[in-house]
Amino acid sequence: MNEDKVRNGNRRSLLSGPYALWIAGFTILPLIVIMKYALTDKTGAFTTANLTAIFTDPINRKALWLSLKIAVGTTLICILLSYPMVLAMKHLGLGKKGFSLFIIILPMWMNFILRVLAWQMILSNNGLLNLLLTTLGFEPVRIANTETAIMIGSVYDYLPYMMLPIFTAIMEINEDLIEAAKDLGAGGFTVFRKVIFPLSIPGLLSGFVMVFVPSMTSFVIADILGGGKLQLIGNIIEQEFTTANNWPAGSGLSVMLMLLVLISTAFTMRRKTEGRESALW
């Protein structure tokens, strides 16, 4: 028996070998290189200025604040859109059918850049939105190259990542709990507030991480829908590496942004664990 356990353990070690090499070569090693650049200046001398620049430099502070505002706004809008859509799918009996999942992930099949470019055509001053408004007799709106345009693009791109975990969490709720709440006189909103929402919090927190993190670090959407006029922290980092060729500054900003994201993710995952425990009790 012991020999079989040892043999199985050796097989598992061999199978995990390629994964360990992948992690070491494409995750750990790049992080070490970035950390090295982040803690040195252009002459190679040790410095912490690259790390603190995200807070001390006014341009970086402004970009960080704008990124945080757009990330929080995108996440909240995705939450507000996801719950009604998922509950409607559940009410229509689409919860356990593969077609409902197909509807959620369908936009993700199209190339990311193409989706953003499509919104650029819609939101431009001479785009489809203003064409429709003028046809209906309304005044055209100027959304292109604004924070609103960036947030619209972010919501469209990241909404499926919020819907999927909420969809999974709500569909796993025992229908008997909902029926029992209704039998006790609870209305629709009370059932949602007392039963559905608390039990779906783990899915909500997973969706929060999957939406907040990429919308916080994204720069492509800001480049296209912001017209280069609005700088998010991701744009600043991208420019430090490509345009300014200042790897120490870009690495320092990347490391600090990564730490901020990891702190928020760790807090969220802790709340997710507490939500599961409270749901069990």
NUKEVO-124551 format. One record per residue: residue number from 0; residue in three letters; x, y, z of N, C-alpha, C in turn. Coordinates in steps of 0.02 Angstrom, whole numbers, plus 50000, padded with zeros to 5 digits. Example, Ala and Ser with C-alpha at 12.3 -4.5 7.8 and 13.67 -1.06 7.14 Angstrom:
# NUKEVO-124551
PT|0|ALA|50660|49716|50390|50615|49775|50390|50660|49835|50390
PT|1|SER|50642|49888|50354|50684|49947|50357|50645|50002|50394
//
This chain:
# NUKEVO-124551
PT|0|MET|50041|49940|50000|50000|50000|50000|50043|50063|50000
PT|1|ASN|50096|50062|50042|50140|50120|50045|50176|50131|49979
PT|2|GLU|50195|50075|49947|50229|50080|49883|50184|50111|49830
PT|3|ASP|50119|50093|49832|50071|50122|49785|50064|50197|49796
PT|4|LYS|50064|50217|49859|50057|50288|49874|50118|50327|49849
PT|5|VAL|50177|50297|49859|50238|50330|49836|50239|50335|49761
PT|6|ARG|50217|50280|49727|50216|50279|49654|50166|50331|49627
PT|7|ASN|50108|50336|49659|50058|50386|49638|50084|50457|49650
PT|8|GLY|50120|50465|49706|50148|50531|49719|50200|50551|49668
PT|9|ASN|50241|50503|49647|50291|50518|49595|50259|50535|49528
PT|10|ARG|50204|50500|49512|50169|50515|49450|50140|50586|49452
PT|11|ARG|50111|50604|49508|50084|50671|49514|50138|50725|49509
PT|12|SER|50196|50710|49537|50252|50757|49532|50274|50767|49460
PT|13|LEU|50276|50711|49423|50295|50716|49353|50244|50755|49312
PT|14|LEU|50179|50743|49327|50127|50778|49290|50126|50852|49306
PT|15|SER|50144|50870|49368|50145|50940|49386|50209|50976|49365
PT|16|GLY|50257|50938|49339|50320|50968|49318|50313|51022|49265
PT|17|PRO|50279|51008|49209|50270|51060|49157|50235|51122|49184
PT|18|TYR|50186|51113|49227|50151|51171|49256|50198|51212|49299
PT|19|ALA|50240|51178|49339|50288|51214|49381|50338|51252|49338
PT|20|LEU|50361|51222|49283|50407|51256|49239|50374|51317|49207
PT|21|TRP|50311|51310|49188|50275|51365|49158|50269|51423|49207
PT|22|ILE|50250|51408|49270|50243|51459|49321|50310|51493|49334
PT|23|ALA|50363|51453|49338|50429|51482|49352|50453|51526|49294
PT|24|GLY|50442|51503|49232|50469|51539|49175|50428|51600|49154
PT|25|PHE|50362|51596|49164|50319|51649|49137|50284|51689|49191
PT|26|THR|50294|51673|49255|50264|51712|49309|50317|51735|49359
PT|27|ILE|50352|51688|49389|50399|51706|49441|50459|51745|49413
PT|28|LEU|50489|51720|49359|50547|51753|49330|50531|51824|49306
PT|29|PRO|50477|51834|49268|50460|51903|49250|50449|51949|49309
PT|30|LEU|50418|51923|49362|50407|51963|49422|50474|51984|49454
PT|31|ILE|50521|51938|49454|50588|51954|49482|50621|52009|49441
PT|32|VAL|50615|52004|49374|50645|52055|49331|50611|52123|49343
PT|33|ILE|50545|52123|49347|50509|52186|49359|50527|52216|49426
PT|34|MET|50533|52173|49478|50553|52197|49544|50623|52227|49542
PT|35|LYS|50668|52197|49504|50736|52223|49499|50735|52293|49468
PT|36|TYR|50697|52302|49413|50692|52368|49382|50658|52418|49429
PT|37|ALA|50607|52395|49465|50569|52440|49508|50611|52469|49565
PT|38|LEU|50662|52432|49587|50702|52453|49644|50769|52484|49622
PT|39|THR|50775|52500|49559|50837|52532|49535|50818|52591|49489
PT|40|ASP|50865|52638|49483|50855|52693|49436|50889|52677|49371
PT|41|LYS|50893|52726|49326|50922|52713|49260|50996|52697|49263
PT|42|THR|51029|52717|49318|51100|52702|49325|51112|52635|49359
PT|43|GLY|51059|52603|49382|51066|52540|49417|51071|52546|49492
PT|44|ALA|51069|52607|49519|51073|52617|49591|51006|52602|49625
PT|45|PHE|51010|52579|49687|50949|52562|49725|50909|52625|49740
PT|46|THR|50843|52621|49731|50798|52677|49747|50727|52651|49758
PT|47|THR|50690|52688|49797|50619|52673|49807|50575|52726|49775
PT|48|ALA|50606|52771|49738|50568|52826|49707|50519|52799|49655
PT|49|ASN|50538|52745|49622|50493|52717|49571|50428|52691|49602
PT|50|LEU|50433|52665|49663|50375|52637|49697|50329|52692|49724
PT|51|THR|50359|52745|49750|50319|52799|49780|50293|52848|49728
PT|52|ALA|50317|52843|49665|50297|52891|49614|50223|52888|49599
PT|53|ILE|50191|52832|49612|50119|52826|49598|50079|52872|49643
PT|54|PHE|50108|52890|49701|50074|52935|49748|50103|53006|49748
PT|55|THR|50167|53012|49734|50200|53077|49738|50192|53118|49674
PT|56|ASP|50191|53086|49617|50185|53122|49554|50112|53141|49542
PT|57|PRO|50096|53205|49530|50026|53225|49521|49993|53193|49460
PT|58|ILE|50031|53181|49407|50002|53149|49348|49982|53077|49364
PT|59|ASN|50026|53042|49400|50011|52973|49419|49952|52970|49467
PT|60|ARG|49950|53017|49514|49894|53018|49561|49828|53029|49526
PT|61|LYS|49827|53075|49478|49767|53089|49440|49745|53027|49400
PT|62|ALA|49794|52995|49368|49779|52935|49328|49753|52878|49373
PT|63|LEU|49784|52870|49432|49763|52818|49479|49692|52831|49503
PT|64|TRP|49677|52894|49520|49610|52911|49544|49558|52899|49489
PT|65|LEU|49573|52919|49427|49527|52908|49372|49516|52833|49359
PT|66|SER|49570|52794|49363|49565|52722|49354|49521|52691|49408
PT|67|LEU|49531|52713|49470|49492|52687|49526|49418|52705|49517
PT|68|LYS|49406|52767|49496|49336|52790|49487|49301|52750|49433
PT|69|ILE|49335|52740|49377|49305|52702|49322|49296|52628|49341
PT|70|ALA|49345|52600|49377|49340|52530|49398|49281|52519|49446
PT|71|VAL|49274|52564|49495|49219|52559|49543|49152|52569|49507
PT|72|GLY|49148|52619|49463|49087|52631|49427|49068|52574|49382
PT|73|THR|49118|52546|49347|49105|52489|49303|49079|52429|49342
PT|74|THR|49111|52416|49400|49091|52359|49441|49020|52368|49468
PT|75|LEU|49004|52427|49492|48936|52439|49519|48883|52432|49465
PT|76|ILE|48896|52460|49406|48848|52455|49351|48839|52382|49330
PT|77|CYS|48894|52345|49327|48889|52274|49309|48847|52235|49360
PT|78|ILE|48855|52253|49424|48814|52220|49475|48740|52236|49466
PT|79|LEU|48726|52300|49455|48656|52322|49447|48624|52292|49385
PT|80|LEU|48663|52279|49334|48635|52249|49273|48630|52173|49279
PT|81|SER|48677|52142|49314|48681|52069|49316|48623|52038|49354
PT|82|TYR|48606|52066|49412|48554|52034|49453|48486|52032|49418
PT|83|PRO|48461|52088|49390|48397|52083|49355|48399|52035|49296
PT|84|MET|48454|52035|49259|48458|51990|49201|48459|51917|49222
PT|85|VAL|48497|51901|49273|48501|51832|49297|48434|51810|49327
PT|86|LEU|48403|51854|49366|48338|51836|49395|48285|51827|49342
PT|87|ALA|48288|51868|49289|48240|51860|49234|48250|51793|49199
PT|88|MET|48313|51773|49190|48327|51708|49159|48302|51652|49203
PT|89|LYS|48310|51660|49269|48285|51608|49315|48209|51605|49313
PT|90|HIS|48177|51664|49311|48103|51666|49310|48076|51635|49246
PT|91|LEU|48112|51643|49191|48090|51616|49127|48107|51542|49118
PT|92|GLY|48140|51514|49169|48157|51444|49166|48217|51428|49122
PT|93|LEU|48260|51478|49112|48320|51468|49071|48381|51449|49111
PT|94|GLY|48373|51445|49177|48430|51435|49220|48469|51371|49206
PT|95|LYS|48435|51317|49193|48470|51253|49185|48479|51233|49112
PT|96|LYS|48468|51280|49067|48476|51266|48996|48540|51297|48970
PT|97|GLY|48574|51260|48928|48638|51285|48902|48630|51348|48861
PT|98|PHE|48570|51361|48834|48560|51420|48792|48571|51484|48832
PT|99|SER|48554|51483|48897|48563|51542|48938|48636|51559|48947
PT|100|LEU|48678|51508|48958|48750|51520|48963|48777|51544|48896
PT|101|PHE|48750|51517|48842|48772|51538|48775|48759|51612|48765
PT|102|ILE|48702|51637|48789|48686|51708|48783|48736|51750|48821
PT|103|ILE|48756|51727|48880|48802|51766|48922|48871|51771|48891
PT|104|ILE|48896|51715|48866|48965|51714|48842|48971|51731|48768
PT|105|LEU|48914|51740|48733|48917|51755|48661|48959|51816|48645
PT|106|PRO|48953|51873|48681|48995|51931|48664|49069|51918|48671
PT|107|MET|49087|51870|48715|49158|51856|48727|49190|51819|48668
PT|108|TRP|49150|51794|48622|49177|51758|48565|49207|51806|48513
PT|109|MET|49185|51868|48515|49211|51917|48468|49276|51947|48495
PT|110|ASN|49321|51965|48451|49384|51994|48470|49374|52056|48513
PT|111|PHE|49414|52062|48566|49408|52117|48614|49415|52185|48579
PT|112|ILE|49465|52193|48536|49476|52256|48502|49417|52274|48457
PT|113|LEU|49390|52225|48423|49333|52237|48379|49273|52262|48418
PT|114|ARG|49262|52235|48478|49206|52257|48519|49215|52330|48539
PT|115|VAL|49276|52348|48558|49288|52418|48578|49282|52465|48518
PT|116|LEU|49307|52444|48460|49302|52485|48400|49229|52494|48379
PT|117|ALA|49188|52444|48391|49117|52450|48375|49085|52505|48418
PT|118|TRP|49103|52507|48482|49076|52560|48526|49103|52628|48506
PT|119|GLN|49163|52631|48480|49190|52695|48456|49147|52721|48398
PT|120|MET|49126|52677|48354|49082|52697|48298|49013|52718|48324
PT|121|ILE|48989|52685|48375|48923|52702|48402|48923|52768|48438
PT|122|LEU|48975|52781|48478|48976|52839|48523|49009|52900|48493
PT|123|SER|49038|52896|48434|49071|52954|48404|49020|53009|48390
PT|124|ASN|49045|53069|48381|49000|53127|48370|48955|53118|48309
PT|125|ASN|48980|53083|48259|48941|53068|48199|48921|52995|48195
PT|126|GLY|48918|52963|48253|48906|52891|48255|48832|52873|48255
PT|127|LEU|48819|52810|48266|48751|52783|48262|48706|52811|48316
PT|128|LEU|48733|52823|48375|48692|52849|48430|48664|52919|48413
PT|129|ASN|48708|52964|48392|48686|53031|48375|48642|53031|48313
PT|130|LEU|48655|52986|48266|48612|52980|48208|48541|52961|48228
PT|131|LEU|48536|52914|48275|48470|52893|48299|48436|52950|48337
PT|132|LEU|48474|52986|48378|48444|53041|48417|48418|53097|48372
PT|133|THR|48458|53116|48323|48437|53169|48277|48377|53147|48235
PT|134|THR|48375|53084|48217|48318|53058|48179|48253|53062|48220
PT|135|LEU|48260|53051|48285|48201|53054|48330|48186|53125|48353
PT|136|GLY|48226|53174|48331|48213|53243|48348|48247|53268|48411
PT|137|PHE|48295|53230|48438|48331|53251|48497|48398|53282|48479
PT|138|GLU|48426|53318|48528|48491|53348|48518|48545|53294|48523
PT|139|PRO|48597|53298|48481|48652|53249|48486|48690|53258|48551
PT|140|VAL|48720|53205|48574|48759|53206|48636|48833|53196|48619
PT|141|ARG|48875|53222|48662|48947|53215|48652|48975|53169|48706
PT|142|ILE|48979|53106|48689|49004|53055|48735|49074|53033|48717
PT|143|ALA|49092|53039|48654|49157|53016|48631|49213|53051|48668
PT|144|ASN|49266|53012|48684|49326|53037|48717|49312|53065|48787
PT|145|THR|49266|53033|48823|49250|53054|48890|49254|52993|48937
PT|146|GLU|49249|53008|49002|49248|52954|49052|49188|52909|49041
PT|147|THR|49132|52939|49021|49072|52900|49009|49082|52848|48954
PT|148|ALA|49116|52868|48901|49129|52822|48846|49172|52764|48869
PT|149|ILE|49224|52779|48908|49268|52726|48934|49229|52679|48979
PT|150|MET|49185|52706|49021|49146|52664|49066|49096|52620|49028
PT|151|ILE|49066|52648|48976|49019|52609|48935|49056|52550|48903
PT|152|GLY|49114|52563|48875|49153|52509|48845|49175|52457|48896
PT|153|SER|49193|52480|48956|49214|52434|49008|49156|52390|49032
PT|154|VAL|49098|52421|49041|49039|52383|49063|49022|52330|49011
PT|155|TYR|49022|52349|48947|49004|52301|48895|49053|52242|48893
PT|156|ASP|49118|52257|48900|49168|52204|48895|49170|52159|48956
PT|157|TYR|49158|52186|49015|49167|52147|49076|49102|52123|49108
PT|158|LEU|49044|52142|49080|48981|52120|49108|48974|52043|49111
PT|159|PRO|48995|52006|49059|48989|51932|49065|49028|51904|49123
PT|160|TYR|49084|51936|49142|49124|51910|49197|49090|51921|49265
PT|161|MET|49043|51968|49267|49003|51976|49327|48942|51931|49326
PT|162|MET|48912|51923|49267|48851|51883|49263|48864|51809|49276
PT|163|LEU|48919|51783|49251|48931|51711|49256|48934|51686|49329
PT|164|PRO|48974|51716|49373|48975|51691|49443|48910|51704|49480
PT|165|ILE|48876|51760|49465|48812|51773|49497|48760|51723|49472
PT|166|PHE|48762|51710|49407|48717|51660|49377|48727|51592|49410
PT|167|THR|48790|51571|49419|48804|51506|49449|48780|51504|49521
PT|168|ALA|48793|51558|49559|48774|51560|49630|48698|51558|49638
PT|169|ILE|48662|51595|49598|48589|51598|49605|48557|51532|49583
PT|170|MET|48583|51501|49530|48554|51438|49507|48567|51381|49556
PT|171|GLU|48615|51389|49601|48629|51337|49650|48586|51344|49713
PT|172|ILE|48549|51399|49718|48505|51408|49777|48448|51359|49774
PT|173|ASN|48436|51326|49830|48382|51277|49834|48315|51312|49826
PT|174|GLU|48276|51290|49778|48211|51321|49764|48164|51316|49823
PT|175|ASP|48174|51266|49866|48131|51258|49924|48137|51317|49972
PT|176|LEU|48198|51346|49976|48208|51404|50020|48167|51464|49995
PT|177|ILE|48165|51473|49930|48126|51529|49902|48052|51517|49912
PT|178|GLU|48030|51455|49900|47959|51440|49910|47939|51446|49983
PT|179|ALA|47983|51426|50029|47968|51433|50100|47961|51506|50120
PT|180|ALA|48004|51549|50093|47999|51620|50108|47933|51649|50082
PT|181|LYS|47913|51628|50022|47850|51652|49995|47790|51627|50036
PT|182|ASP|47794|51565|50060|47740|51537|50101|47733|51575|50167
PT|183|LEU|47788|51603|50191|47787|51641|50253|47766|51713|50242
PT|184|GLY|47747|51730|50181|47721|51796|50167|47770|51846|50138
PT|185|ALA|47830|51825|50122|47880|51871|50095|47864|51888|50023
PT|186|GLY|47869|51953|50007|47859|51975|49939|47921|51964|49897
PT|187|GLY|47917|51984|49833|47973|51972|49788|48037|52007|49810
PT|188|PHE|48031|52071|49831|48091|52107|49852|48119|52079|49916
PT|189|THR|48074|52059|49962|48097|52030|50026|48133|51964|50014
PT|190|VAL|48107|51923|49968|48140|51860|49952|48210|51872|49925
PT|191|PHE|48215|51923|49881|48281|51939|49854|48328|51964|49910
PT|192|ARG|48303|52008|49953|48345|52038|50004|48364|51989|50060
PT|193|LYS|48319|51945|50077|48331|51900|50134|48359|51832|50114
PT|194|VAL|48345|51810|50052|48365|51742|50032|48415|51742|49974
PT|195|ILE|48393|51770|49919|48434|51764|49858|48499|51803|49864
PT|196|PHE|48496|51866|49883|48557|51906|49885|48608|51880|49935
PT|197|PRO|48590|51864|49998|48641|51837|50044|48673|51773|50019
PT|198|LEU|48634|51729|49989|48662|51665|49965|48703|51673|49901
PT|199|SER|48695|51729|49867|48733|51740|49805|48795|51783|49816
PT|200|ILE|48808|51802|49878|48866|51845|49892|48932|51814|49870
PT|201|PRO|48945|51749|49881|49008|51721|49854|49016|51731|49780
PT|202|GLY|48963|51722|49741|48967|51734|49669|48977|51808|49654
PT|203|LEU|48944|51850|49693|48952|51923|49683|49024|51944|49694
PT|204|LEU|49055|51918|49746|49125|51937|49761|49172|51910|49708
PT|205|SER|49158|51850|49683|49199|51825|49627|49193|51870|49566
PT|206|GLY|49132|51891|49551|49121|51937|49495|49155|52004|49507
PT|207|PHE|49155|52026|49570|49188|52089|49587|49262|52087|49569
PT|208|VAL|49295|52032|49588|49366|52025|49572|49377|52022|49497
PT|209|MET|49335|51984|49462|49344|51974|49390|49329|52036|49349
PT|210|VAL|49292|52084|49377|49277|52146|49342|49321|52203|49365
PT|211|PHE|49329|52210|49431|49366|52267|49458|49439|52266|49437
PT|212|VAL|49471|52208|49441|49543|52203|49426|49559|52222|49354
PT|213|PRO|49526|52191|49303|49543|52210|49234|49523|52281|49216
PT|214|SER|49466|52305|49243|49446|52374|49227|49491|52425|49261
PT|215|MET|49524|52405|49315|49571|52449|49349|49637|52454|49311
PT|216|THR|49657|52401|49279|49723|52398|49247|49720|52405|49171
PT|217|SER|49660|52411|49143|49654|52414|49070|49680|52480|49042
PT|218|PHE|49705|52479|48981|49727|52540|48948|49703|52543|48875
PT|219|VAL|49684|52486|48846|49663|52485|48776|49596|52522|48768
PT|220|ILE|49549|52510|48813|49484|52543|48809|49492|52619|48814
PT|221|ALA|49536|52642|48859|49547|52714|48866|49580|52743|48804
PT|222|ASP|49625|52704|48773|49658|52728|48712|49608|52739|48656
PT|223|ILE|49561|52692|48648|49515|52694|48591|49455|52739|48606
PT|224|LEU|49420|52727|48661|49360|52765|48676|49375|52832|48710
PT|225|GLY|49435|52838|48739|49454|52902|48768|49491|52947|48720
PT|226|GLY|49508|52920|48661|49542|52960|48611|49611|52984|48631
PT|227|GLY|49641|52952|48681|49706|52973|48704|49705|53035|48747
PT|228|LYS|49645|53062|48761|49639|53123|48800|49636|53110|48875
PT|229|LEU|49617|53050|48893|49611|53032|48964|49663|52978|48979
PT|230|GLN|49701|52989|49032|49755|52944|49050|49736|52904|49112
PT|231|LEU|49729|52838|49103|49722|52794|49160|49791|52770|49181
PT|232|ILE|49795|52739|49239|49861|52718|49263|49891|52665|49217
PT|233|GLY|49848|52626|49185|49873|52577|49136|49905|52611|49076
PT|234|ASN|49877|52668|49055|49907|52706|48999|49974|52735|49018
PT|235|ILE|49980|52759|49081|50043|52787|49104|50097|52733|49104
PT|236|ILE|50080|52674|49129|50129|52619|49131|50149|52598|49060
PT|237|GLU|50100|52593|49016|50115|52573|48947|50161|52624|48913
PT|238|GLN|50150|52688|48926|50192|52740|48896|50262|52740|48924
PT|239|GLU|50269|52724|48989|50336|52722|49019|50378|52667|48987
PT|240|PHE|50346|52611|48971|50383|52556|48940|50396|52567|48866
PT|241|THR|50348|52594|48830|50353|52597|48757|50380|52664|48731
PT|242|THR|50347|52718|48752|50365|52784|48726|50427|52813|48761
PT|243|ALA|50425|52815|48828|50481|52845|48865|50540|52797|48873
PT|244|ASN|50528|52733|48862|50580|52682|48871|50611|52686|48941
PT|245|ASN|50568|52702|48990|50590|52708|49060|50565|52647|49098
PT|246|TRP|50601|52592|49093|50580|52530|49125|50577|52535|49201
PT|247|PRO|50624|52568|49234|50618|52574|49307|50554|52608|49330
PT|248|ALA|50535|52664|49297|50474|52699|49316|50413|52655|49301
PT|249|GLY|50410|52624|49243|50354|52581|49226|50349|52521|49272
PT|250|SER|50406|52493|49290|50406|52435|49336|50382|52455|49405
PT|251|GLY|50404|52514|49429|50383|52537|49495|50308|52547|49498
PT|252|LEU|50280|52579|49447|50208|52589|49444|50171|52522|49440
PT|253|SER|50198|52475|49401|50167|52409|49394|50165|52372|49460
PT|254|VAL|50221|52374|49496|50225|52339|49560|50176|52368|49610
PT|255|MET|50173|52434|49615|50127|52465|49662|50054|52451|49643
PT|256|LEU|50039|52455|49579|49971|52439|49558|49954|52367|49572
PT|257|MET|50002|52322|49562|49991|52252|49577|49978|52242|49652
PT|258|LEU|50015|52277|49694|50004|52271|49766|49936|52297|49786
PT|259|LEU|49915|52353|49757|49849|52379|49773|49794|52331|49752
PT|260|VAL|49802|52301|49693|49753|52253|49669|49752|52190|49712
PT|261|LEU|49812|52167|49733|49815|52107|49775|49784|52119|49843
PT|262|ILE|49792|52179|49870|49762|52194|49935|49686|52193|49929
PT|263|SER|49659|52226|49877|49587|52226|49868|49560|52156|49854
PT|264|THR|49598|52116|49816|49577|52048|49801|49578|52004|49864
PT|265|ALA|49630|52012|49905|49634|51973|49967|49576|51990|50013
PT|266|PHE|49560|52054|50018|49503|52075|50060|49438|52046|50034
PT|267|THR|49430|52047|49968|49369|52021|49937|49363|51946|49947
PT|268|MET|49418|51909|49938|49415|51837|49947|49402|51818|50020
PT|269|ARG|49427|51860|50067|49412|51847|50137|49338|51856|50151
PT|270|ARG|49309|51908|50122|49238|51919|50129|49198|51863|50096
PT|271|LYS|49225|51836|50041|49192|51780|50007|49189|51719|50052
PT|272|THR|49245|51704|50086|49247|51648|50132|49198|51658|50190
PT|273|GLU|49196|51719|50217|49150|51733|50272|49077|51727|50248
PT|274|GLY|49065|51748|50185|48997|51742|50158|48975|51670|50152
PT|275|ARG|49022|51626|50131|49005|51555|50126|48989|51526|50194
PT|276|GLU|49029|51545|50245|49019|51518|50312|48952|51542|50340
PT|277|SER|48937|51607|50331|48874|51633|50357|48814|51602|50321
PT|278|ALA|48823|51588|50255|48768|51556|50217|48755|51486|50243
PT|279|LEU|48810|51450|50262|48802|51383|50288|48766|51383|50355
PT|280|TRP|48781|51434|50396|48748|51437|50460|48676|51464|50455
//
